[in-house]
Amino acid sequence: MSEFDYDLFVIGGGSGGVRAARVAAGETGARVALAEESRYGGTCVIRGCVPKKLMVFASEFAHMPDAARCYGWDIQDGAFDWKTFRGHLHEELDRLEAVYRKMLKASGVETFDARARLRDPHTVELSTGEVKTAKHILVATGGRPVRPEVPGASCGIVSDDIFDLEDLPKTILIIGGGYIACEFACILNGLGVEVTQYYRGAQILRGFDEEARGLIADAMKESGIDLHTGTNIASMETATGDEDPDEDTAHMSGPIEATRYGKSEPEPGPGVPVRIKGTNGQDRVFDMVLFATGRAPNTEDMGLEEAGVTLGRRGAIEVDEYSQTSVPSIYAIGDVTDRLNLTPVAIREGMQFVETVFKGNPTPVDHDLVPSAIFTQPEFGTIGLTEEEARDIEPIEVYSTSFRPMNTAFAGRPDRVMMKLIVSKETRKVLGCHIVAPGAGEMIQLAGIAVKMGATKEDFDRTVAVHPTMAEEMVTMRQPARSG
Ligand SMILES: Cc1cc2nc3c(=O)[nH]c(=O)nc-3n(C[C@H](O)[C@H](O)[C@H](O)COP(=O)(O)OP(=O)(O)OC[C@H]3O[C@@H](n4cnc5c(N)ncnc54)[C@H](O)[C@@H]3O)c2cc1C
């Protein structure tokens, strides 16, 4: 009889936690429990990748009638109905959450619908009052969106709130220049919302390839997004009906009516117009302000430091290459460690944890050459070094092409795509691949295999093109655009 209730207690039922629990229980026969305080599936399934991607799909229909007419279809413009979409969206999220619960049960994982915190290196206290012990504890509590310290910031919403909005706003100000800010700018613009975006830096999508960033920013502006770089919000407050004679927001329901017609001070939150002052001197009223200004690891009030777990930058749990914390029995994976905050990475970290601890095969997590996509319009797929990073490391050749793709050029749209390879002059290896194009996420998944395998530019060249496609340009770029 073991001295512990379980071999493994997982805190957090998101991407990383669910995968680790399922694999440990299902494949190694470990006795596993998992606590989830909110909904199974976590950020990705409930308030991140999945609902966001469904919103991307919804927004992409905006151009379809125009394009279809160019292709000879007799088609009328339609209108987007948020409530219809939101209903289907939530049905789908409910279905997915049920699948997650079912998978855990089928693997033999005992689940607790409760918040968990550590009492000591082997003990977990649940919000139900139960106390459980485990040989190993895995913290997979993810992260949460944070508002900046701006006067009146509580008037704004965060990405978690978008999927539950009662109505879509007519106008929105999005603060931030990261991928979440840019994706929602494109989504909402496609759904007919008038989008203004402020970003304090010189260019959106900091850290990504500069040429790609420029192309995406230009395309976003071209599509109607009022993007202001070098601009931040100085202050904000709920707007009263007296202050804003503009009737633009009168279509919205709820507290806004109290604001406009009852003249009482509205409760801040979704549905209440917001007056902002920008650092660019703008003084404007928006139906809504969305903060996409960063995320913080969920480590507060978890008993982590009391149990001896070291926290690092911004409260993230510090771990070694095997995801082990400063306390040998406690491991941490996913966004709570703030390494590479992507769903497939959290899942991979969970699997490597099980491999290391329950399968006796110590396996460090490989964070090198991870492909990823940003679902802006146009989409961006990327892997490896940016041109700027590579140039700082070694002499390179840059193969780059930008063109109007056949599909949308035929329909008279100005869209441009870009394909770019960063090649080491010495080894000829492709060090980075960056694609701005419709379907770039799908393309980079496959190109990523070649790059991860260490393919050279000549390997790309030896591969025969698939014609007519956009991606054929990846294997037909003959002359470097730049080198040095
Ligand atoms: C808007 C948005 C879009 C995104 N888009 C993408 C994308 O396109 N592609 C991509 O790869 N990644 C994307 N991400 C990132 C991705 O969602 C995360 O990297 C991923 O979900 C991290 O998984 P995790 O297991 O670490 O944490 P999470 O999925 O956040 O799960 C943590 C879980 O722990 C629970 N929890 C927290 N504290 C406790 C506690 N004390 N007790 C019990 N339970 C607790 C939470 O309720 C949550 O369910 C997106 C994120 C956001 C916000």
The ligand as an ORCA input file, in Angstrom:
! r2SCAN-3c Opt
* xyz 0 1
  C      -6.854     34.304    -27.194
  C      -5.793     33.235    -27.223
  C      -5.486     32.617    -28.420
  C      -4.526     31.619    -28.465
  N      -4.239     31.047    -29.675
  C      -3.328     30.066    -29.752
  C      -3.062     29.426    -30.989
  O      -3.639     29.759    -32.029
  N      -2.155     28.427    -31.008
  C      -1.494     28.028    -29.875
  O      -0.685     27.097    -29.946
  N      -1.711     28.636    -28.680
  C      -2.613     29.637    -28.602
  N      -2.870     30.237    -27.394
  C      -2.077     29.825    -26.213
  C      -2.620     28.531    -25.620
  O      -3.997     28.661    -25.361
  C      -1.861     28.203    -24.336
  O      -0.483     28.174    -24.621
  C      -2.267     26.849    -23.769
  O      -3.652     26.799    -23.501
  C      -1.481     26.566    -22.484
  O      -1.914     25.360    -21.914
  P      -1.694     25.094    -20.338
  O      -2.068     23.662    -20.142
  O      -0.363     25.547    -19.931
  O      -2.723     26.049    -19.603
  P      -4.272     26.311    -19.771
  O      -4.797     25.766    -21.051
  O      -4.463     27.750    -19.512
  O      -4.937     25.456    -18.619
  C      -4.770     25.765    -17.272
  C      -5.991     25.292    -16.523
  O      -5.707     25.343    -15.139
  C      -6.864     25.767    -14.441
  N      -6.430     26.286    -13.141
  C      -5.702     27.397    -12.889
  N      -5.418     27.484    -11.573
  C      -5.989     26.396    -10.981
  C      -6.030     25.913     -9.646
  N      -5.407     26.559     -8.657
  N      -6.710     24.773     -9.393
  C      -7.343     24.098    -10.392
  N      -7.316     24.500    -11.670
  C      -6.639     25.632    -11.969
  C      -7.464     26.804    -15.369
  O      -8.844     26.978    -15.125
  C      -7.197     26.178    -16.736
  O      -8.291     25.386    -17.166
  C      -3.850     31.224    -27.292
  C      -4.146     31.842    -26.080
  C      -5.112     32.831    -26.038
  C      -5.438     33.491    -24.735
*
